[in-house]
Amino acid sequence: MQLELGKEAPLASRMRPRVIEEFVGQSHLLSFGKPLHSLIKSQALHSMILWGPPGTGKTTLARILAAATGAHFESLSAVLAGVKDIREIVARAEIRRKEEHVPTVLFVDEVHRFNKSQQDAFLPMVENGTLTLIGATTENPSFELNNALLSRSRVYVLKPLEAEEISKIITLALSDKERGLGNRNLSLAEDLQQKLAESADGDARRALNFLEMCADFASKDQNDKEVISEEIVNSILTDGMRRFDKKGEIFYDQISALHKAVRGSSPDAALYWLARMLDGGCDPEYIARRILRMAVEDVGNANPEALHLALDAWETYRRLGSPEGELALAQTVVYLACTSKSNAVYVAFDAAKEDVEKYGTLEVPLRFRNAPTKLMKNLNYGKNYRYAHDEKNAYAAGECYFPDAMGKKIYYKPVQQGLEIKIAEKLARLAALDAKSKEEDSK
């Protein structure tokens, strides 16, 4: 049974697929010959747990499965429902089965929110066929659900949608005149559509919410076409964080000068700007925080001792106070300005964060997942993991620890300064072992 939604309903709700042919994604479950495709074909619905992140189609899939197998669909939220609600649904299901010979599907959203006794209450109903239970959860069923309930249900893992799949959903919403935005004559450039799809991070609902907000701000061009511009997309996708500016531009100019003098290995200029800021009434604890930032951003692994010294200087100031404690800050500023420097970790971390935004929430490869439960072992968690300590040279040569869809990346590139010279040498040796392993595998 599909709900009739008015035009005032959110776009994500209006665009909910009604039949399996409209469903996008989860091909590992719905393609020909796959578990849920076979279930629909055989009309043999069984109790199941749909486990996956938000916006991957758990609720929609439950509705489609019920409709495709001729079952009546009932739903409740484990967050809001109580024992009374469950009993009423069971009573209706019993009448429906006996008098109308129609099966009932009970969809429980966030089923992990039910406590253990509530979960046990479903067991007799599932056992005697009063209803078929479809539970949806974003949490690992192994930890959140009773073993008794798990043993009577099959667990299906839903995956985050790929950007291409989400882009297809956006295209459908833009063109659908009945439920979507097809009557709006909207224009969205291909690269901006891709940006929306990637920013949704595998969540179709989020993508449609983004699209609807963008459409609300669309402006008409000279051809009377509503255009979703790059400015609109960027404004919708930004976090809305604003610059902290309580102390004015001059204050930030001075702390910037101090930071750059340290980075540029000028201890005298660094001392001058430190003195200027203290003389101007700057909170020494704020400066201590910034000095700590310099130690990790600009010195890094070229001299890890700098981080300890910066922390010690901050603690020394707290113990001595002004003006004595300010000397510890000055000592550290001079040390940071004079020591070996590297921003390799800083650059590498930025590159890693860019890839997180680019690739979204890629799955952790099964071989790197822990498998403390039988279910997780049956799903091949931890299979083929290579324990580095048991490998030659205590190194799993050739192993890639990134998500499979990414492949191996190199972010951290040590510089020829201080300790990073040694680090670079070790990484080069490990890279040689990787190359040798790859060469041996290719033979």
Buried (B, 14 or more C-beta within 10 A) or exposed (E): EEEEEEEEBEBBEBBBBBEBEEBBBBBEBBEEEBEBBEBBEEEEBEBBBBBBBBBBBBBBBBBBBBBBBEBBBBBBBBEEBEEEEBEEBBEBBBEBBEEEEEBBBBBBBBBBBBEEEBBEBBBEBBEEEBBBBBBBBBEBBBEBBBEBBBEBBEBBBBBBBBBEBBBBBBBBBBEBEEBBBBEEBBBBEEEBBBBBBBBBBBBBBBBBBBBBBBBEBBEEEEEEEBBBBEEBBEEBBEEEEEEEEEBEEEBEEBBEBBBBBBBEBBBEBBBBBBEEBBEEEBEBEEBBEBBBEBBBBBBBBBBBEBBEBBBEBBEBBEEEEEEEBBEBBBBBBBBBBEBBBBBBBBBBBEBEEEBEEEBBEBEEBBBBBEBEBEBBEEBEBBEEBEEEEEEEEEBBBBBEEBBEEEEEEEBBBBBEBBBBBEBBEEBEEEEEBBEEBEEEEEE
